[in-house]
Structure formats: structure tokens, C-alpha cells
Amino acid sequence: MGRPKQFDPDAAVEHAMDVFWRKGYAGTTPQDLVDAIGIGKGSLYNTFGSKHALFEQALRRYRDSQAVALIEMLEGSGPVKVRLRKTLGFLAEMDLADPDRRGCMAVNTAAELAGTDQVAIELVQRIFARTEDAFRMLIEEGQRSGEIAPERDPAALGSLLLSTVVGLRLMARVAESPDRLVRVIDATVDSL
């Protein structure tokens, strides 16, 4: 019978997510992961199999925490445009307040690994699709409430809003002030 694990694998994925989010996949070394998790390399590989397998779990953790939080904000109560403005503003504020300026792990992964890592990109595509679908449903709700013109294509507007979020999250990584981000948010919401 082997020794019991001396660490919590769930907490290890959380720590790994933070490292991958900050440094990217290629920029993260096995030693970075070992240092963040507080285990030996043998335990890391015995538990997770590989750096990539741990990255996949970290990306799923990101989806289950960060992406779901965005969707929950959109599904709140109140006028649709107010919720949308509040959600986009929250994302911008959160990104600007982050001392590491990590942005969005899904966006970062798409930029870093597109064309080279099909598994990671499929995970990102699912995150994007889920977010886009939440935006589409918000638009449809706005159409039912009369806030958004009924002739507008909800799927197209959902895609536009996803694109806006991707752009905002990238812009926030290098923004010197929130001014440009606020202009984008205002123009986006006002265009609906």
C-alpha cells in the first residue's frame, strides 16, 4: 500500500491555474508548478500525468469559476442594459486592479496556443461558446422587455459582445487608465 497523498489535488489545480494564468503555458515550468503547489516533481507527475494534463485541469477550473461568474452576473435581475454595463465594467475594473494584469486565461490561451494545441483551443472554444450563448440569451431577454429592438439578430449581437469582452480583456492588460475601456463599454451598450 502506497503512502497517502500529502497535498490536496483540488487546491493544487487552483495554484496551478494561478501560475498558468500569470505566466502562460509555455512560460510555466514544471519547477514553477512544484514551487506553487509545494510538492515534488514526482508527486506532480504521479498525480497529474504531465504539465499539459494539469494545464487542461487548470483551464477547466478557470471555466468553472471565472466564466461561470460572468454568466451569473448576466443572469441577474434588473434591466438588461444595466446588467450588461455592470458586467463589462466589473471585468474592466477587475483586470485593471490585478497587479499582474493577467487578463482572461481563456483569451490568453487562445492567443498563445492557437494552431499548436488543439485540446486547449477546444476548451477555449467551449468557454467562448458558453459566454456567447449567455450574451445571446441576454439580448433575447432585452428584446422581450423592449430594451433592444426585436429586429436585431440575437446571435450576431452575442458574437459582438463576446468579441467586445475579448478585446476589453486584452486592452486592460496594457491600459494606463480605464478611460478607453469605459468608452468601449459605453459605445457597445449604447449601440444595442
Number of C-alpha atoms within 10 A of each C-alpha: 3 4 5 6 10 9 12 9 14 12 11 22 23 17 19 26 25 18 22 24 24 18 17 20 17 9 11 17 15 15 12 15 24 18 15 16 20 15 16 14 14 11 15 20 14 10 14 17 12 13 16 14 13 21 22 17 17 24 25 20 17 21 20 12 11 15 19 16 13 16 18 12 15 24 17 11 9 9 12 23 18 12 17 22 17 15 20 26 18 14 18 24 15 15 23 23 11 12 9 12 18 20 24 23 24 25 18 22 20 18 13 15 16 14 9 9 13 11 12 19 19 13 18 22 15 13 21 20 15 17 22 23 18 21 25 22 17 22 28 23 17 19 17 12 13 11 15 18 14 14 7 13 12 21 16 14 19 22 18 16 23 21 14 16 22 17 14 24 26 20 18 25 18 12 17 10 10 14 10 14 21 17 10 16 23 14 11 16 15 10 9 13
